[in-house]
Amino acid sequence: MTAQDEKITLMHGAGGTVMHELVKNYIVKTFHGIGTAEVSLEAMDDAAVVGDIVFKSDSHAVKPIFFPGGNIGHIAISGTVNDISCLGAQPMALACGLILEEGLLLSDLELVLSSMQEACTQAEVGIVTGDTKVVEKGTLGGLVMNVSGIGKRTQALDHNLEIVRQTREFNARWTLDSNLAKGDKIILTGTIGDHGLAVLSAQQGLKFGSDIKSDVQPLNRLVQTLLGKVGGIVAIKDPTRGGLADALNEWSEKSKTGILLEEDKIPIRQDVQTACEMLGLDPLEIGNEGKLILGVTPQKAQETLEFLQKTPQGKDAQIIGEATQQFRGVAMQTLIGGKRIVARPIGDPIPRIC
C-alpha cells in the first residue's frame, strides 16, 4: 500500500506509537516554524506556552458518553485543566465547542452540562466562551466536544523551580517532559487502569464482579499546592491515552534518559488487575483521567510522597522508579527478580476512552 492509499484508523487517535507518528509526520511537519512560542507545537508537550500564557485545546469523543464514575463533560473539563497544570500553570478560563447529534435527549445534555459545571467548580475555573453545532442523526454517538483553555504562571511554580535550582543547574521555566535528569524519582499519584476499564465496561456491557469507576477529576489545585508547599518537581504528566507506558517513554525520549520502574511499587486495584488478566490487557497501557506522574528531585521525593498520601487525590501514591543514565528507554524490575522492557504501546487497547 502506498502512502497515498493509507487511511486513518482508530489507532491514530489511541495514544502510543501510531498516534505520535501521525502527529509528527503530518501535523507538526505541516505547521513547523509558523508562529513563535516558548513551548511550541514541535515540543509535543501537554500544552504550549505563548508569552507566559499556557494554552491548551483538547477534544473528546468518548464512547459511550456516560460511563461508571463520569461522562464526556467531566472528562472534557478535567482533561484540559490537567494538561495546563502539567506545565505548572494555573488555569484561568475555558472555551467549549459542542457538536450535538440530532436526537440527543435534552435531559442527557443537561446531565453533561451539570457535570461540566461541577468540574469547573472543583477546578475554580469557568467557561467564558464557546460554540454549538448540530449534525445529522447517526454520526456522533450523541455528542463530541472541544474544551480549550488558558493558564497563567504562578508564584507556586516559581517557588518550585527555585527549590530545584538549589540542588542542580536547571534552566527550564516550566515543568516539561524534557526536564528529567539522572536520579530524579518518579512518583505516581494513584492506581492505574481505573478509567479505561470503566469505559470498557460501559462499551461492552461487561461486569467485573466489582465496582470499577473512572478516576476522572481535575488536579490543578493539587498541583499548585505541591509546587507551592513542597517544591522540587521537574516534570508533570497525566498518563491518559497509552497509559503509564506511553507517558514514561515520552519522558525518556525527550529527556534522553532511561527510567527504571519497580513493579511491586506500581499501585493497581486488585479488581483492575484481575480484569486485565482475564481480558489479556496490560494495565500499564490503559489510559487514566485522574492520575499524574511526577519527576521529583531525590532530595524532595519522600516529602512529596508523604504530602500526597495525606490528600484524597494522592492517598495511593507511590515512588515507582527513577531516572537513570545506564540505558535509554523504560525498563521494569519485575517481582520475580528480572528486568523487562516497557515499550511504548502501539496505542491504547481500549478505543475512544476520552
GIWOJO-V249369 format. One record per residue. N is the residue number from 1. RES is the residue in three letters. SS is DSSP state (helix for helix, strand for strand, loop for the rest). BURIAL is + if it has 24 or more other ideal C-beta (glycine too) atoms within 12 Angstrom, else -. D_LAST is the distance of its C-alpha to the last C-alpha in Angstrom with 2 decimals. Layout:
N:RES:SS:BURIAL:D_LAST
N:RES:SS:BURIAL:D_LAST
This chain:
1:MET:loop:-:30.33
2:THR:loop:-:30.73
3:ALA:helix:-:28.10
4:GLN:helix:-:28.95
5:ASP:helix:-:27.97
6:GLU:loop:-:24.58
7:LYS:loop:-:21.54
8:ILE:loop:-:17.80
9:THR:loop:-:16.04
10:LEU:helix:-:12.55
11:MET:helix:+:13.39
12:HIS:helix:+:13.66
13:GLY:helix:+:9.94
14:ALA:loop:+:9.32
15:GLY:loop:+:10.81
16:GLY:helix:+:14.41
17:THR:helix:+:17.63
18:VAL:helix:+:16.91
19:MET:helix:+:14.33
20:HIS:helix:+:16.61
21:GLU:helix:-:19.57
22:LEU:helix:+:18.19
23:VAL:helix:+:17.54
24:LYS:helix:-:20.95
25:ASN:helix:-:23.01
26:TYR:helix:-:22.04
27:ILE:helix:-:20.35
28:VAL:helix:-:22.12
29:LYS:helix:-:25.23
30:THR:helix:-:25.45
31:PHE:helix:-:25.12
32:HIS:loop:-:26.86
33:GLY:loop:-:29.63
34:ILE:loop:-:28.94
35:GLY:loop:-:29.11
36:THR:loop:-:29.46
37:ALA:loop:+:27.22
38:GLU:loop:+:27.89
39:VAL:strand:+:24.49
40:SER:loop:-:23.73
41:LEU:helix:+:21.31
42:GLU:helix:-:23.24
43:ALA:helix:+:22.39
44:MET:loop:+:18.68
45:ASP:loop:+:18.05
46:ASP:loop:+:15.13
47:ALA:loop:+:17.09
48:ALA:strand:+:20.50
49:VAL:strand:+:23.79
50:VAL:strand:-:26.27
51:GLY:loop:-:29.44
52:ASP:loop:-:28.23
53:ILE:strand:+:25.28
54:VAL:strand:+:21.76
55:PHE:strand:+:19.54
56:LYS:strand:+:15.78
57:SER:strand:+:13.68
58:ASP:strand:+:9.88
59:SER:strand:+:8.31
60:HIS:strand:+:5.38
61:ALA:loop:+:5.86
62:VAL:loop:+:4.33
63:LYS:loop:+:7.75
64:PRO:loop:+:9.72
65:ILE:loop:+:9.23
66:PHE:strand:+:11.15
67:PHE:strand:+:10.98
68:PRO:loop:+:13.36
69:GLY:loop:+:13.23
70:GLY:strand:+:10.98
71:ASN:strand:+:9.39
72:ILE:helix:+:7.35
73:GLY:helix:+:10.19
74:HIS:helix:+:10.27
75:ILE:helix:+:6.85
76:ALA:helix:+:8.02
77:ILE:helix:+:11.34
78:SER:helix:+:10.77
79:GLY:helix:+:8.68
80:THR:helix:+:11.49
81:VAL:helix:+:14.18
82:ASN:helix:+:13.49
83:ASP:helix:+:13.58
84:ILE:helix:+:16.80
85:SER:helix:+:18.09
86:CYS:loop:+:17.76
87:LEU:loop:+:20.63
88:GLY:loop:+:22.62
89:ALA:loop:+:22.52
90:GLN:strand:+:22.38
91:PRO:strand:+:20.16
92:MET:strand:+:22.65
93:ALA:strand:+:21.09
94:LEU:strand:+:17.98
95:ALA:strand:+:17.79
96:CYS:strand:+:15.56
97:GLY:strand:+:15.50
98:LEU:strand:+:14.92
99:ILE:strand:+:15.26
100:LEU:strand:+:16.45
101:GLU:strand:+:17.62
102:GLU:loop:-:21.25
103:GLY:loop:-:21.82
104:LEU:loop:+:18.97
105:LEU:loop:-:20.75
106:LEU:helix:-:21.63
107:SER:helix:-:21.41
108:ASP:helix:-:17.69
109:LEU:helix:+:17.24
110:GLU:helix:-:19.41
111:LEU:helix:-:17.40
112:VAL:helix:+:14.19
113:LEU:helix:+:16.51
114:SER:helix:-:18.21
115:SER:helix:+:15.17
116:MET:helix:+:14.55
117:GLN:helix:-:18.25
118:GLU:helix:-:18.16
119:ALA:helix:+:15.58
120:CYS:helix:+:17.72
121:THR:helix:-:20.75
122:GLN:helix:+:19.55
123:ALA:helix:+:18.82
124:GLU:loop:-:22.01
125:VAL:loop:+:20.68
126:GLY:strand:-:20.84
127:ILE:strand:+:19.54
128:VAL:strand:-:22.62
129:THR:strand:-:21.98
130:GLY:strand:-:19.77
131:ASP:strand:-:20.03
132:THR:strand:-:19.56
133:LYS:strand:-:19.92
134:VAL:strand:-:20.37
135:VAL:strand:-:20.23
136:GLU:loop:-:21.98
137:LYS:loop:-:21.14
138:GLY:loop:-:19.40
139:THR:loop:-:17.31
140:LEU:loop:+:13.82
141:GLY:loop:+:13.38
142:GLY:loop:+:14.01
143:LEU:strand:+:12.35
144:VAL:strand:+:9.99
145:MET:strand:+:10.51
146:ASN:strand:+:11.22
147:VAL:strand:+:12.33
148:SER:strand:+:14.92
149:GLY:strand:+:17.20
150:ILE:strand:+:20.37
151:GLY:strand:+:21.73
152:LYS:strand:+:25.25
153:ARG:loop:+:27.21
154:THR:loop:+:28.61
155:GLN:helix:-:31.71
156:ALA:helix:+:29.62
157:LEU:helix:+:28.22
158:ASP:helix:-:31.78
159:HIS:helix:+:33.13
160:ASN:helix:+:30.69
161:LEU:helix:+:31.58
162:GLU:helix:-:35.26
163:ILE:helix:+:35.07
164:VAL:helix:+:33.56
165:ARG:helix:-:36.46
166:GLN:loop:-:38.97
167:THR:loop:-:38.19
168:ARG:loop:-:37.73
169:GLU:loop:-:37.80
170:PHE:loop:+:34.46
171:ASN:loop:-:33.99
172:ALA:loop:+:30.28
173:ARG:loop:+:29.53
174:TRP:loop:+:25.83
175:THR:loop:+:23.86
176:LEU:loop:+:22.79
177:ASP:helix:+:21.57
178:SER:helix:+:25.14
179:ASN:helix:+:27.01
180:LEU:loop:+:27.44
181:ALA:loop:+:31.05
182:LYS:loop:-:33.08
183:GLY:loop:+:33.19
184:ASP:loop:+:30.10
185:LYS:strand:+:28.51
186:ILE:strand:+:24.84
187:ILE:strand:+:23.58
188:LEU:strand:+:20.43
189:THR:loop:+:19.88
190:GLY:loop:+:19.00
191:THR:loop:+:18.03
192:ILE:loop:+:15.40
193:GLY:loop:+:13.35
194:ASP:helix:+:13.06
195:HIS:helix:+:9.34
196:GLY:helix:+:9.04
197:LEU:helix:+:12.30
198:ALA:helix:+:11.59
199:VAL:helix:+:8.91
200:LEU:helix:+:11.44
201:SER:helix:+:14.20
202:ALA:helix:+:12.96
203:GLN:helix:-:12.44
204:GLN:helix:-:15.83
205:GLY:loop:-:17.76
206:LEU:loop:-:18.52
207:LYS:loop:-:20.48
208:PHE:loop:+:20.90
209:GLY:loop:-:23.89
210:SER:loop:-:22.22
211:ASP:loop:-:19.88
212:ILE:loop:+:16.67
213:LYS:loop:+:14.28
214:SER:loop:+:11.05
215:ASP:loop:+:12.26
216:VAL:loop:+:10.15
217:GLN:loop:+:12.87
218:PRO:loop:+:14.29
219:LEU:loop:+:16.60
220:ASN:helix:+:18.72
221:ARG:helix:+:21.77
222:LEU:helix:+:21.83
223:VAL:helix:+:21.71
224:GLN:helix:+:24.50
225:THR:helix:+:26.58
226:LEU:helix:+:26.40
227:LEU:helix:+:27.38
228:GLY:helix:+:30.17
229:LYS:helix:+:31.63
230:VAL:loop:+:31.27
231:GLY:loop:+:30.50
232:GLY:loop:+:30.70
233:ILE:strand:+:27.01
234:VAL:strand:+:26.71
235:ALA:strand:+:23.03
236:ILE:strand:+:19.72
237:LYS:strand:+:16.24
238:ASP:loop:+:12.96
239:PRO:loop:+:12.16
240:THR:loop:+:8.40
241:ARG:loop:+:7.90
242:GLY:loop:+:11.46
243:GLY:helix:+:12.19
244:LEU:helix:+:15.57
245:ALA:helix:+:17.40
246:ASP:helix:+:15.69
247:ALA:helix:+:15.88
248:LEU:helix:+:19.50
249:ASN:helix:+:20.54
250:GLU:helix:+:19.41
251:TRP:helix:+:21.59
252:SER:helix:+:24.37
253:GLU:helix:+:24.47
254:LYS:helix:+:24.51
255:SER:helix:+:26.88
256:LYS:loop:-:29.08
257:THR:loop:+:29.36
258:GLY:strand:+:28.76
259:ILE:strand:+:26.88
260:LEU:strand:+:28.42
261:LEU:strand:+:26.49
262:GLU:strand:+:28.16
263:GLU:helix:+:26.65
264:ASP:helix:-:28.26
265:LYS:helix:+:26.73
266:ILE:loop:+:23.01
267:PRO:loop:+:21.98
268:ILE:loop:+:20.41
269:ARG:loop:+:20.89
270:GLN:helix:-:23.43
271:ASP:helix:+:21.60
272:VAL:helix:+:18.50
273:GLN:helix:+:21.05
274:THR:helix:-:22.90
275:ALA:helix:+:20.01
276:CYS:helix:+:19.05
277:GLU:helix:-:22.76
278:MET:helix:-:23.09
279:LEU:helix:-:20.30
280:GLY:loop:-:21.24
281:LEU:loop:+:18.07
282:ASP:loop:+:18.34
283:PRO:helix:+:16.63
284:LEU:helix:+:16.94
285:GLU:helix:+:14.45
286:ILE:loop:+:11.67
287:GLY:loop:+:8.72
288:ASN:loop:+:9.33
289:GLU:loop:+:8.38
290:GLY:loop:+:12.04
291:LYS:loop:+:14.26
292:LEU:loop:+:16.19
293:ILE:strand:+:18.65
294:LEU:strand:+:21.84
295:GLY:strand:+:24.66
296:VAL:strand:+:27.80
297:THR:loop:+:31.46
298:PRO:loop:+:33.44
299:GLN:loop:-:35.65
300:LYS:loop:+:32.87
301:ALA:helix:+:30.65
302:GLN:helix:-:32.39
303:GLU:helix:+:32.60
304:THR:helix:+:28.88
305:LEU:helix:+:28.14
306:GLU:helix:-:30.62
307:PHE:helix:+:29.26
308:LEU:helix:+:25.67
309:GLN:loop:-:26.95
310:LYS:loop:-:28.58
311:THR:loop:+:25.37
312:PRO:loop:-:23.03
313:GLN:loop:+:19.98
314:GLY:loop:+:22.00
315:LYS:loop:-:24.34
316:ASP:loop:+:23.25
317:ALA:loop:+:23.30
318:GLN:strand:+:25.26
319:ILE:strand:+:26.73
320:ILE:strand:+:25.39
321:GLY:strand:+:27.28
322:GLU:strand:+:28.79
323:ALA:strand:+:29.17
324:THR:strand:+:32.14
325:GLN:loop:-:34.22
326:GLN:loop:-:35.51
327:PHE:loop:-:32.95
328:ARG:loop:-:29.91
329:GLY:strand:+:26.47
330:VAL:strand:+:25.12
331:ALA:strand:+:27.26
332:MET:strand:+:27.40
333:GLN:strand:+:30.55
334:THR:loop:-:30.26
335:LEU:loop:-:31.72
336:ILE:loop:-:34.54
337:GLY:loop:-:35.69
338:GLY:loop:-:34.52
339:LYS:strand:-:31.89
340:ARG:strand:-:29.12
341:ILE:strand:-:27.02
342:VAL:loop:+:23.28
343:ALA:loop:-:22.24
344:ARG:loop:+:19.17
345:PRO:loop:+:17.18
346:ILE:loop:+:17.10
347:GLY:loop:+:13.35
348:ASP:loop:+:10.97
349:PRO:loop:+:12.85
350:ILE:loop:+:10.11
351:PRO:loop:+:8.60
352:ARG:loop:+:5.53
353:ILE:loop:+:3.81
354:CYS:loop:+:0.00
